[in-house]
Amino acid sequence: IYSRLAFTNIKNNKTLYMPYIISGMVMIAMFYVMMFLNNSKGLGKVPGANALASIMGLGCGIIAIFSYIFLFYTNSFISKRRKKEMGIYNILGMEKRHIAKVLAIETVFTAFVSIVGGIVAGILFSKLALMLIYRILGIQVTIEFSVPPSAVKNTVLVFGILYMMTLFYNLMQMKLANPVELLRGSSVG
């Protein structure tokens, strides 16, 4: 019953969740492409490869930081909009632990869709990004299509932690609020 309620909530709030999922996919795809370029064997043979690798590593860190800020802000916006709905559930008799289960299922579903979609988009665009860098650097090499497991693993790890943090944030918001605060939550500045 909780999973059905969670999927119904996502479907009914698709105007809030679709931009959240799409922005997550874009951030994940950008991070994956940077990880792919950082792990690219072909770029290791370029003059100044050490400097290029450090710049790519720095780019990965910057994208991860901005992804955390952006997706955390978007999540807090969504949770603020849905506080009234959660307050109604609480008043109608659902305990906070049941609402927490629904929120957990929603978060796991959006995280799974975002991470899988972002990695697939990143894989599709990674070869294009590599060809663009080779063109800019003037390198004439045939490019093999590859999916480095370390890039996939690091992407899943970084964004898995992010979505777990958003889940804990949502659960803490739910635990600390009383039903009256939840009902007025969307109108608070």
Disulfide bonds with the S-S distance in Angstrom:
none
